[in-house]
Amino acid sequence: MNLLKGLRWPTLLAMLLLAVSCEEDITTIGAGVVGGEPFTANRAEYDVFAYNKKIEAVRTNKLPVYQIGNFNDPIYGKTEASITTQVQLSSANPTFGNYTASVEETADTDSSTMTIKEEETVNEVTLFIPFLTNPKGDRDLDGVADEYDADPDDANSDTDGDGLTDVQEQSLGTDPLNKDTDGDGTNDAEDAETSPNRFPVKYDLDSIYGNRDIPFNFKVERSTYFLRDLDPNSNFQEAQQYYSSQRFSPDFVSDVLFDGPVEITNVEELIFQEDDPETEDVDESEEAPTRLAPGIRVKLNNAFFQENILDKEGSSELLSQANFSEFFRGVHLSVPDDILLLLDLTQGNITINYNYKSVTSSTDSTVIDNERDFVLYFTRRDSSTGATIGNAVNSFVNEAYPAEIENSMDTGENASKIYLKGGAGSYAQIKLFDESGGAEIINQIKQGNWIINEANLVFYVDRSTLDAAGTQIEPSKLYLYKDNTNTSVYNQFLETEQDFSDGNITNYDGGLNEENGKGQSYKVKITNHINDIIVRDSTNATLNLTVTSDIRITATNKAMMANGEEDNVPVMSTVNPLGTVLYGSNNLPSGMEDKKLKLEIFYTKAN
């Protein structure tokens, strides 16, 4: 049991019973009194005011994930997203092969027979960025993604029907989606000779919006724009901020390193070693295979990396990361097709595979060819601090909003419709009780000795607008936070560690309620927030409502608003491409009055 939950209500009761009783001008709906009982249960409704705010640009460097491609929102229009990222050396002043460039220069004249000109030559250069996978896609933890599991809630289901349960196959290392893992004609349940863990795993891919069945075109160009890590306007004391409105192509790109199709597969690729006939006691083909996760995997231009990486060994350009960033500014990534992907750049890299020559021994001058990899990274995450190393920027090009939406932005008027859009989109400001802080109503509640049991905001989806637009991917959760502090209205410490880890914020909710696969409403519990106002005399702050990709991540970034004003928006709203339309509280369409946004408070009070 959460200790704070155990203390909360007795404490609130003691504090509220000290207040002076006053019931003046309270609107109460549904009062019920049990005869002889000292408390009355009630429900009250109060006005809520909503204002649409358009985001002109949002800070998009050092994000947890980046958008790339095109997202066609049937309500808000098209957004084109591209990525410009630095490239990081895996080691400063690298040595390719066994010897430094200075040692190789004297190889013909020194006294050692081991030193020769190694003639490092690029074999191939591979760019790889994995697709995101569903982090909650295996509820029963049996090793089978829920999307393919015969029973996602039962680890003892037998998805492939071979006589072994999914969790048994996980233990044995056989494929739970294939009756005959090794293809020898014998079902896994009857086959005692199946080598374990030699099958490709099938993933539940996440955050891909568009047709996955056809390849998409992917372009990699050299960036010529220098991304600064520190802002010179702050005397280099603060991180440089880059915004979604920044444009890098076509003015700040040069060499095309790749331009071609990429297929989307949800199955990993296995690479098995070939048996070396010279090692009679070892069969290398039986060793564990190399596993390549599904993702973008393309071959870059060999000649470019030969000239700009391997041939620069020992040069000032590779001496430090600072020098390298000045020399090789980075890469620009783009997808022209109608598909949008979210990518974690910290998991991506560019691998340069190269050959070099060496001598077998000081007594045997035989020259042999060797193979080695050198890895370049995009951004990385510091394992100890979690800080992002390196810089990358997401650029968004938004199609103009339809006139109805555009004319609803930044009017200062209480909205009839609330327009929420992720990325450099829009959010809503919410004011409770009245438009000027609600001091009079708050004071009435305090004097009324109320014990607030539950307080909710219910946002109803404007189904007529969404249905008329066509197929709309609706946000699964909305995020409400305080405008004055940029902190969430929910209290993390009122949750169990497991609930919070699972993203199940019980004292908040905020999830989409659906009927027949269509969203109907979002219920946001703000009980703790109202109790802070009533009991702890907290400010009745303006609240901001946005979409989110992860309710647990509450960090915010700077955003540029209308008229050049600055504000803050959640990072997890920036990385979310989705949008929706909700009913507000002013001039609702005829017949929709019951969808009006309002604050409902359930409370008890002493008689």
PEUR-V878170 format. One line per field, one symbol per residue. phi: phi as a letter, one per 40 degrees, with the letter a starting at -180 (. if undefined). psi: psi as a letter, one per 40 degrees, with the letter a starting at -180 (. if undefined). A space follows every 10 residues. Layout:
# PEUR-V878170
phi: ???
psi: ???
This chain:
# PEUR-V878170
phi: .cdccccccd cccccccccc cabcfccbbg cabcdgccbb cabbbbcbbb bcbcccabcb bgccabcahb bcccbcgcbb bbbbbcbbcc acfcbcgcbc cccccbccbc cccccbccfc bccabbcbbc ccbccbcbcc fbgbddcbcc acbbcccbcc gcgbcccccc ccgbccbacb dcgcgbddcb bcbcccfbbc ccbccbgbbi cccbcbcbbb bccbcccccb cccbfgcbcc bbbcccbbbc cbbbdccaaa cbccbbbcbb bcccccccbc cbbccccccc bbccicbbcc cccccccbbc ccdgcccbca cccccccbci bbbabcccab bbbcccccab bccbbacabc accbcccbcb babbbbbccb bcccbgccbg babcbbbccc cddccdcccf cgbdccbbbb acgcbaabcb bcgacbhgdc ccccccccfc bccabbbbbc ccccccccch cbccccabbb acccbgbccc bdccbcccdc ccgccccbgg cccbbfgbcb abbbcbdccc cccccbfccc ccbbbbcaba cccbcbbcbc bcggcbabbc dccccbccaa bbccbbfcdd gbdccdcacb bbabacc
psi: hhddddeddd ddddddeeih hhfhfhhhhf ihhhheieih hihiiiihhh hhhhhdiihf ifidiiihah hghedeahhh hihhiihhhd hifihhadii dddddedeei ehedhihefh hhdihhhhhi iiihefegde feehhddehd geeheeigde feehiddddd defiheehdg defeehidde heehhiffih ihigiifhha heeiiihhhh ihhehhhidi hdefffeiih hiieehhdhe dfibhhdiha ihihiehihh hiiihheegd ehgdeeihih hhihahhihi hddddddecd eeheiddedi dddddddgda ihhiheigih ihihdeeiih hhhiiiiihd idehehhihi iiihhhibii hhdddeihhi iihhhhhhih iiddddeehf eeihidhhhh haagbiiihh hidaefefdd ddddddeefi hhdihihhhh hgddddddda hhhiheiihh ihddefiiei hdeeiidddd deeggdedbe ihhihfehhd ihhhhfdddd dddddefihg iiihhiiieh ddheiiiiih aifeiiahih deddeheiii hiiaehfiih eedeehhihh hhiiih.
